[in-house]
Amino acid sequence: MRIGHISDLHVVSPRGLEWRRALFNKRMTGYANLVLQRGRVSRRQYLDAVLRGVERADHVVVTGDITNLSLESEFEAARELLDRMVNCTEVTVVPGNHDIYLPSIHHERRFPNHFRAFLRSDLPEVARDLAAGPFPCVKLRGPVAIIALSSAVPRPPFVSSGRIGAAQLAALESILAHPEVVRRTPVLLLHHPPVDDRLRLLQLRDGLVDAASFRAALSPVAHGLVLFGHLHLRVRYRLVTAAGALHVVAASGAGLDHPDPAVRAGYNEYTIEEDGRVTSVEAHVIATDGRSLVRVPLLEDRSV
């Protein structure tokens, strides 16, 4: 089974900034970032090429920041892109901090309203009814159990940290003990980095604030994948657990134009054999022609 992994699409509104929805709230800082930084390096043609390439996978997972400012027009444009993909492959999504940009977006349940079709769980009884949607979402597919978690919560300006929360973590522990999951290779999805050795203050600013609790919940897992985004950087770690070790891998932004192949637009691909072994971890990165994709191996950085 081949799993394609994309992240941080940051789909921009086709109508441009809707000023009346941006004045006097956090969207102004996001728009400034778009103009001063992200707008210079995001290429819609790169994103389109990446989405065409990842369709070859048996299942595509999207680890958040699908939209840029949580505008309704961005949700609609992003949903249209993902709807095209489901003609070729199955898709599972989790939200990022840009998808729940304001408390109002969170309370109005905009993310699940637009992307509920990609969150149909095979174990709906274990999900918690969060404002971000029904999470954890579990999909049992051949040798894998895809477990989607939400780490996205509204934050004030200049803060982008995430939190899984006690309810989801308790549900995750029961999921990992479920017979249908135990006999499969777990593939866990979230937006924020589960591995972070920076100062605690920096983690509280833009990391996963309960990363240690999340890693503790994975203690009984012998093997599998933990996939995330947020960093706009491809990295791979080996997370040692009490029972074994997991591959922890980040995908970069799906539309980024950057000379560093660890940052440049692309998607990750993971191959899982019928016996559950993860036999390949690689990236497909936009080539210098801006249209084709080249294969790049993703080597483990270190054990954590």
N, C-alpha and C positions, 0 to 999 in steps of 0.2 A: 504494500500500500504506500502511495506517495502522498505526503501532506505538503501543500504549498502554504507558505507563511508570508503575509504582507502586513505592513503596519504603517501608521502615521500617514494616511493619504492626504489629510488636510485639504479636503475638497473645498474650493472657494466658491462663493455664491456667483452664479452666472450673471447676476444683476449688479454685481459690485456691492460695496458696503451700503447697508440700509441704515442711514444715519439716525433716523428716529429710534432705531432699536439698539444703537450703540452709544448714544450720548449718556454720560453720567453713570456708566457702569464698566465692568471689567473688559467689555469688548473693545473699549478704546485702547487699552494696553495691547490687546491681541492684534488690533489693526495696525498699531505702530510697529509691532514686531513683523507683521506681514510686509509692510512697506520698507522698513529699514533692513530687514534681514531675510525672512523666508521668501518674500516675493522675488528676490534676486536669484534664488537658487532652485525654486520649484519650477518644473517644466511639465505642463499638462501632457505633452506628447510622450514624455518619459513614463508618466503614470499610465497612459493608455497602452504603451508597449509592455509594461510590466503586467498589467491586467490581462492582456492577451497571452502572455507567456505563462502565467501561473495557472491558466485554465487547463493546462495539461495534467494537473494534479488530480488525484481522486477526491481530495477534500481540501478546500481552501479555508484557512483560518485568518481572521483579521484582528490584530491585537490593539485596537483602539485608535483614537484621534482620526476618525473617519472624516469628520467635518473640521472646519477651521475655527469658526466662532459660534457654532450651534445655531446658526440662522436657519429659519424654516426652509429657505431656498437651497441652502447647503444640504440639509437632510434630504430634500427631494432629489437633488442632483446625485448625491451619494447613493441613494436607494436605486436610482436608475442604473448606475454603474454596476451595482451588485446584482440587480435583477438580470442584467445581461449575462453575468457570469453563471447564474444557476441553470442556464440552458446547456452548459457544458460540464459543470461540476457542482458539488454541494458546498455550501458556504456556512461558516459559523463566525459570529462576531462577538466582541466584548467592547464596552465603552472605554474611551480615554478621557482625560481631564478636559480636552477641547470639545467633547461631545456632551458634557454636562457642565457647561461653562458658567452658568449662573444658577442660583437657587431656584429661580422660577422655572428654568428648563428641567431641573431635577424634579420639582414638585408636579409639574405638568406631564411628567413621564414621556417626554418627547422621544427619547432613545427607543424604548420598547414600542412606542406607537408606530415608529417608522421601520424598526428592524425586527419586530417580533417573529416574522416569517423565518428568520435565521436562528431562532432560539427555541426550536421545538425539541424538548427534552424527551429522552427515553425513560428517565426516572423523574417525572415531574413532581412526585410526592416529596422529594427531598429538597426541592427548591424553596428559597425564601422569597417572598413577594416584596422585592425592593423597588424603590422609585426608579432605579436604573433598569429594572426588568426582573424576570424570574431567574435568579441565580442561587446556587450553581446550576448550570445547564449541562446535562450529560448526554452525549451521543455515543452509542455503542455501534462501532463500525468494524467488522472483521476482527483483526487482532488488536485494535486500539479502543480505548475509552477516552473520548475527548471531553474534558471537563473545563467549562468556561466559567470564569469568575469575574466579578466586577470589582475593580479597585478605584473606580472614579467617583469622586465626591466633590460638591461645590467648594471652591476655595476663594479667599479674597484676592485682590490684585497682587501680582508678583509671587503668588504661591501656587504650586501645581502638584503638591504631594497627593498621594492616594492612600486608601485604607480599605482592607477587605472586611474587617469587622468580625466581632465574636460570633454573630449568627451564621455567617457564611463559613467561618472556620469550623464551627461545630458540624455544619452540614457536610463540609468537605471530609472531615474525619469519618463520618458515617458512610459517605460515598466510597472512600478508599477501602472500606471494609466490606462493601457490598460484593456478593459472590460474582456478579456479572462484571464487576470492575477488577476484582482480584485476579481473575483469569486472563485479563487483557493488559496491554501496555498502556499506562495512563499518559495522556498528553494534556497538560494543564495550560490554560490560557489566562493571561491577565495583562494589563497595560503597563503597570509600574515595575521597576526592577526588583526582583526578589533577593538579589545579592547586591550589597552596597556596603563598602567598607569606609565610607567617608565619615566625617564628623556628624554627630547626631543632629546638630543644628541644620546641616545641609540636607540630611534625610528628611527632616520635618518640613523643609522648604519645598523640595521637589522629588523626594523619594517615596518609598512605600513605608509608612510609619510603623506598620505591624509586620514587617518582613520577617523578623525573628520568630514570631508566632506562626507565620505561614510555613517557614522552613521546619519548625517543630512538628507541624501537622503532617509533614512529608516523611517523618522519621521511619515509619514502617514500610515505606515504598522501596523496593529493591532496584527498580530500573524504570526508565521512562524519560519524558521530555517536559520541560517547563519553558514555555514560549512567551515572550513579552516584547514591548516596543519602548516608546517614550524617549529613549536616548538618542534616536537618529544615528545609531551606530550599530554595526554588526559585531557582536561579541559572543563568545561561547565559553562557558565554565563547566566544570564537573563538580556537582553538588554531592558531597558525601553524606549519606544517611546511615542510620543504625543498621539498615538491612542491605545497603549496597550503594549505588550512586546514580544520579540522574544527569542528563544533559540539560543545561540551562542556556538558552540561546535567544538573542535579540535580533530582530530584523530592523534595518534602517528605514528611513522614510521612503515610501514607494515612488516619489516623484522628484527626488533631490538630484540636482546637478552639482557634482563635487568631484575634484580630481582623485580623492582618496577612495579606493575601492571598498573600504570598510564603511563609507558613508554614502557613496553613490547609489542612485535609485536601483532597485532590484527586488528580488524575492528570495526567500530561503526555501529549500526543499529537503524533506526528510523521508527516507525510505525505511519502512518497517516490514520485516518479513512475516510470514504466516505464523512463525513460532514466537513472534513478539520482539525479536531482536531489532535494534536500531542499527542498520548497516551503512547508512550514508547520511551525512550532514553537509550540505553545500549551499552556496549562493549562486544565483543567476543575476548578473549585474549588467546594466546598460553599457554597451560598447561605445567606443569613441564616435561611431557614426550616429549615435542617438536613437537608433531604431532596433538593432539586434541586441541579443543578450549573450554574455560570455559566462562560462562556468568557473566559479572560484571556490576552492575547498575552504571550509570553516574549521580551523584547527582549535583545539581546546587551549584556552589561555592558561588556566591554572585550576587547581582543586580548592574548593572552599567548604 
